[in-house]
Amino acid sequence: MNKYKITNLRTGKNYFLNEEEKTNFFKKNKLQNYDIINLSELKRIRRNKILDNIAIVCFFGATILSIILIIEKYY
């Protein structure tokens, strides 16, 4: 279930709602007065960036270790 941060553009008030609450909220209010941010998607993007960085560090670490092993074996 997605979580949303809805900000009123006029007053700056924030609402933290799930999908069902969001649909009920916009039945009563106009969509044009609010800024909608999907918090679940932002969390997923942040986690994927961290995992990408970990994968890159592991790749370079494995490369360096294999170079060290090759150097030790032949020299």
Secondary structure, DSSP 4 states (H G I P E B T S, - for coil): --EEEEEETTT--EEEEEHHHHHHHHHHS-GGGEEEEEHHHHHHHHHHHHHHHHHHHHHHHHHHHHHHHHHHHH-
